[in-house]
Amino acid sequence: MPVFFTTWLRPLLGRASLGLALLLPAACTTAPTLPAGYRPLVIGHAGSAFLTPINPFNPLPPNSAASLQQALDRGADGLEMDLQLSQDSVIMLYHDAKLETLTTGAGCISEKLAAELQQLPYRAGFPYDWFQDEKLQTLESLLSRTQGQHPYLHFDLHHADACRPDDAYWRAPVLARALGRLLKRYPWPADRLLILTTHQPTLALLRRELPGVQLGLEVTDNFAAGLQAAKGLQVQAIVLSKDIVSLENTRQAHAAGLQVVTFGGRSAGTVKRLLGTLPDAIETDNVPAMRGMISGQ
């Protein structure tokens, strides 16, 4: 793109789009009435969430350095991020099953060396690429940048290898060991770290490699079965999609001694609905809207 665009027009358009994106949802939705003293954690979902054209506009790729930092700058208490393992057992931050959906590369994270992946640009398409020039990053790079702050961190293990469908979780033990090694180098307060997965056998591996770390079971359908599994697995949290979280489900999980985390919620109206279910944390797609709704309580 022309030099004048990158040095002058792009920042101007970025600020204008951001201003409209933040003002419009807030103007249309009132803050919910919440119980006195209720303060759920505001967790940036993949940082500043996913690529969206409006409500709000977000051009930053999920899990990118700029996306994660922007969420913290906007007042998030912490970050949710998606973890995958490179061919040489380095933990990378990336959401999708294949590289071609979000980057200039192709194949799976598991097929590439970390050094190659870190040089791989995100490709978001029009108009998003006008506003971003991000590359893939490692978990270690995020930990090294935020170690002084110690924000809340939710690690979502995306470790089903799409390039090995016959044995998708073949490297789960390697990922657990890699996490154990990394968190010895970058110790994190136990109450500010949650590792979550949908794959129940991985929880035992994590418990062995990371004793004392909080674990969560992600449930996207059939709450009753998920709650029973979470209790049997003795995890600390149940992580519910926005489609199945409800006030009654939160009450049942709390009665079982489980923290409740929900994820999603981009529009201000959806954020308001999720707050009404009274979870302990929301991995929100709209940090400014959620922060605004709870700041005046």
C-alpha positions in Angstrom: 0.0 0.0 0.0 1.2 3.6 -0.5 3.5 5.1 2.1 1.3 8.0 2.7 -1.5 5.7 3.7 0.5 3.8 6.3 2.0 6.9 7.8 -1.0 9.3 7.9 -4.3 8.0 6.7 -4.4 4.6 8.3 -4.0 5.9 11.9 -6.6 8.5 11.3 -9.1 6.0 9.9 -8.3 3.6 12.8 -9.2 6.2 15.4 -12.3 7.3 13.6 -13.6 3.7 13.2 -12.7 2.9 16.8 -14.6 5.9 18.1 -17.7 5.0 16.2 -17.5 1.4 17.2 -17.3 2.2 20.9 -20.0 4.9 20.9 -22.7 3.2 18.9 -23.3 0.1 21.0 -23.0 2.0 24.3 -25.6 4.5 23.1 -28.2 1.7 22.4 -27.9 -0.4 25.6 -28.3 0.5 29.2 -26.2 -1.1 31.9 -27.7 -4.2 33.7 -28.7 -4.1 37.3 -26.3 -6.4 39.1 -26.1 -7.6 42.7 -24.1 -5.4 45.1 -20.5 -6.4 45.2 -20.7 -8.5 42.1 -17.5 -7.9 40.0 -16.9 -10.6 37.4 -13.5 -10.7 35.7 -13.3 -9.0 32.3 -11.2 -11.3 30.2 -10.4 -10.3 26.6 -11.5 -13.2 24.3 -8.4 -14.0 22.2 -7.4 -10.5 23.2 -9.7 -8.1 21.4 -11.7 -11.0 20.0 -12.2 -11.8 16.3 -12.3 -9.9 13.0 -15.5 -7.9 12.8 -16.7 -5.1 10.6 -19.1 -3.4 13.0 -20.5 -3.5 16.6 -17.6 -3.1 17.3 -15.1 -2.8 14.4 -12.1 -5.0 15.1 -9.3 -5.4 12.5 -6.8 -7.1 14.8 -6.3 -10.9 14.4 -7.2 -13.0 17.4 -4.2 -13.8 19.6 -2.0 -11.3 17.9 0.3 -9.1 20.1 -1.6 -6.0 19.2 -4.9 -7.6 20.0 -3.8 -8.8 23.4 -2.3 -5.5 24.3 -5.3 -3.6 23.2 -7.5 -5.6 25.5 -5.3 -4.8 28.5 -5.2 -1.1 27.4 -9.0 -1.0 27.3 -9.3 -2.2 30.9 -9.4 -6.0 30.7 -8.4 -7.8 33.9 -6.9 -10.6 31.8 -6.6 -12.5 28.6 -7.9 -15.7 27.0 -5.6 -17.1 24.3 -5.5 -20.2 22.2 -2.5 -22.5 22.5 -1.0 -24.9 19.9 2.3 -26.7 19.6 4.8 -26.2 16.8 6.7 -29.0 15.2 9.7 -28.3 17.6 7.4 -28.2 20.7 7.2 -24.4 21.1 3.8 -23.1 22.3 2.3 -20.8 19.7 -0.8 -18.5 20.1 -3.2 -19.3 17.3 -6.9 -20.0 17.1 -7.8 -21.8 13.8 -7.1 -25.4 12.8 -5.3 -24.5 9.7 -2.9 -21.6 8.9 -4.5 -20.7 5.6 -7.6 -19.3 7.2 -5.9 -16.5 9.0 -2.3 -16.2 7.6 -0.2 -16.3 4.5 0.8 -19.9 5.3 -0.8 -23.3 4.8 -1.1 -26.5 6.8 -1.0 -26.9 10.6 1.0 -25.3 13.3 2.2 -28.8 14.2 4.0 -29.0 10.8 6.0 -25.9 11.1 9.0 -24.8 13.2 8.5 -22.0 15.6 11.1 -19.8 13.9 9.1 -20.1 10.6 5.8 -19.5 12.3 7.0 -16.3 14.0 7.8 -14.8 10.6 4.4 -15.7 9.2 2.1 -12.6 8.7 -1.5 -12.7 9.5 -3.7 -12.2 6.5 -7.1 -10.8 7.5 -8.3 -9.5 4.1 -10.0 -6.3 3.2 -10.4 -3.9 5.0 -8.7 -5.4 8.0 -5.2 -5.5 6.6 -5.2 -1.7 6.3 -5.1 -1.6 10.1 -2.9 -4.5 11.0 0.6 -5.9 10.2 0.8 -8.6 12.9 2.7 -11.9 12.8 2.2 -15.1 14.9 3.7 -15.1 18.3 4.8 -17.5 21.0 3.2 -17.9 24.5 6.7 -17.1 25.9 6.7 -13.7 24.2 3.4 -12.8 25.8 4.5 -14.1 29.3 7.8 -12.1 29.1 5.9 -8.9 28.2 3.3 -9.1 30.9 5.2 -10.8 33.7 5.4 -7.5 35.7 1.7 -7.1 35.5 0.5 -10.7 36.0 -2.9 -10.3 34.4 -5.4 -13.1 34.7 -4.6 -15.7 31.9 -6.9 -18.3 30.5 -5.1 -20.8 28.3 -7.5 -22.5 25.9 -5.8 -25.6 24.5 -6.5 -26.0 20.8 -4.5 -29.1 20.5 -6.6 -31.3 18.2 -4.2 -31.7 15.3 -6.3 -31.2 12.1 -3.4 -32.7 10.1 -3.6 -35.9 12.1 -7.3 -36.7 12.2 -6.7 -40.3 13.0 -5.0 -39.4 16.3 -5.7 -35.7 16.8 -4.5 -35.5 20.4 -1.3 -37.4 19.9 0.9 -34.6 21.2 -1.2 -33.7 24.3 1.5 -35.1 26.7 4.2 -33.0 24.9 2.0 -29.9 25.2 1.5 -30.5 28.9 5.2 -30.9 29.5 6.0 -27.8 27.4 3.5 -25.8 29.6 5.1 -27.1 32.7 8.6 -26.0 31.6 7.5 -22.6 30.5 5.6 -21.8 33.7 8.7 -22.7 35.7 10.5 -20.0 33.8 7.7 -17.6 34.1 5.9 -18.4 37.4 2.3 -17.1 37.6 0.1 -16.6 40.6 -2.0 -19.7 40.9 -5.2 -17.7 41.3 -4.5 -15.8 38.1 -4.1 -18.8 35.8 -6.7 -21.1 34.3 -6.0 -23.9 31.7 -9.1 -25.2 29.9 -9.9 -27.8 27.4 -12.7 -29.8 26.0 -10.6 -33.0 25.9 -11.0 -34.6 29.3 -7.9 -37.0 29.2 -5.7 -33.9 28.8 -6.8 -32.7 32.3 -5.0 -35.6 34.0 -1.8 -34.8 32.0 -2.0 -31.1 33.1 -2.6 -32.1 36.7 0.5 -34.2 36.7 2.8 -31.6 35.0 1.3 -28.5 36.7 0.1 -29.5 40.2 -1.8 -26.7 41.8 -2.8 -24.9 38.6 -6.5 -24.3 38.2 -8.1 -26.4 35.5 -11.4 -25.9 33.6 -13.6 -28.1 31.4 -15.1 -26.3 28.4 -18.8 -27.3 27.7 -20.5 -26.1 24.6 -23.7 -28.3 24.7 -25.5 -30.5 27.2 -24.9 -28.6 30.4 -26.1 -31.4 32.7 -23.6 -33.9 31.3 -20.9 -31.3 31.3 -21.5 -30.4 35.0 -21.4 -34.1 36.0 -18.1 -34.5 34.1 -16.6 -31.4 35.7 -17.5 -32.7 39.2 -16.1 -36.1 38.5 -12.9 -34.7 37.0 -12.5 -32.4 40.1 -11.7 -29.3 38.0 -12.0 -25.8 39.5 -14.0 -24.2 36.7 -16.6 -25.0 34.1 -16.4 -22.9 31.0 -19.7 -22.5 29.2 -20.5 -21.1 25.8 -22.8 -18.1 25.6 -25.5 -20.3 24.1 -25.9 -22.5 27.2 -25.0 -20.3 30.1 -27.9 -19.2 32.2 -28.5 -18.0 35.8 -29.8 -21.4 36.8 -26.8 -23.2 35.3 -24.5 -20.8 37.2 -26.3 -21.5 40.4 -26.0 -25.2 39.9 -22.3 -25.0 39.1 -21.6 -22.7 42.1 -23.5 -25.2 44.4 -21.1 -27.9 43.1 -18.1 -25.7 44.1 -17.2 -24.7 40.6 -16.2 -21.3 39.2 -18.3 -20.3 36.1 -16.6 -18.8 33.1 -18.5 -18.0 29.9 -17.2 -16.8 26.5 -18.5 -14.7 23.6 -20.6 -11.7 23.7 -19.8 -9.1 21.0 -22.8 -6.8 21.0 -23.6 -4.7 24.0 -26.9 -6.5 24.3 -25.3 -9.9 24.5 -22.7 -8.7 27.0 -25.6 -7.4 29.1 -27.4 -10.8 28.9 -24.2 -12.7 29.9 -23.7 -10.4 32.9 -27.2 -11.3 34.0 -26.2 -15.0 34.3 -23.7 -13.9 37.1 -20.6 -15.8 36.0 -17.3 -15.4 37.8 -15.6 -14.3 34.5 -16.6 -13.5 31.0 -14.2 -14.0 28.1 -15.8 -11.1 26.3 -15.6 -10.1 22.6 -16.2 -6.5 23.7 -14.0 -5.4 26.6 -15.1 -1.7 26.5 -18.8 -2.5 26.7 -18.4 -5.0 29.5 -16.0 -2.7 31.4 -18.5 0.2 31.0 -21.4 -1.9 32.3 -19.7 -3.0 35.5 -17.7 0.1 36.3 -20.8 2.1 37.6 -22.1 -0.7 39.8 
